[in-house]
Amino acid sequence: MVQAGGFEVDMKQKKANAPIHNEANNGLKNLRGTVAMARTSDPHSATSQFFINTGR
């Protein structure tokens, strides 16, 4: 897994907009090569960070 989107090139934290509502109940899976939003333990907390699934 590769995570990105939280910091600018100069390592300053990115400004985040309002969180995105969790859409995990859509039938899609976190398969290799897919991109998904990163979030905290709150399921509705996704903002600017995302990850790319690299595993099997």
C-alpha positions in Angstrom: 0.0 0.0 0.0 1.2 3.5 -0.8 -0.4 6.5 0.9 -0.2 10.0 -0.3 -2.0 13.3 -0.5 -1.5 14.7 3.0 1.5 17.0 2.4 2.8 19.5 0.0 6.2 19.1 -1.7 7.8 21.2 1.1 6.3 18.8 3.7 3.7 21.3 4.9 0.4 19.6 5.7 -2.2 20.1 2.9 -5.3 22.1 3.7 -8.3 19.8 3.8 -11.9 20.5 2.7 -15.0 19.1 4.4 -14.8 15.3 4.9 -16.2 12.9 2.4 -19.1 10.7 3.4 -18.1 7.0 3.6 -19.2 5.1 0.4 -17.7 1.7 1.4 -21.0 -0.1 1.0 -20.9 0.1 -2.8 -19.8 -3.4 -3.7 -16.3 -2.3 -4.8 -13.2 -4.0 -3.3 -9.7 -2.8 -2.3 -8.0 -4.9 -5.0 -4.4 -4.5 -6.3 -4.1 -1.3 -8.3 -7.2 0.4 -6.9 -7.2 3.8 -5.2 -9.1 4.5 -2.1 -9.5 7.4 0.4 -7.6 7.2 3.7 -9.5 8.1 6.9 -9.3 8.1 10.6 -11.3 5.7 12.8 -14.3 7.9 11.9 -15.8 6.3 8.8 -16.8 9.7 7.4 -13.4 11.5 7.8 -11.7 11.1 4.4 -10.3 14.4 3.2 -7.1 14.8 1.1 -5.2 11.6 1.8 -5.6 8.5 -0.4 -3.8 5.1 -0.9 -3.0 2.8 -3.8 -3.4 -0.9 -3.1 -0.3 -2.8 -4.1 -0.8 -6.1 -2.5 -2.5 -9.2 -3.7 
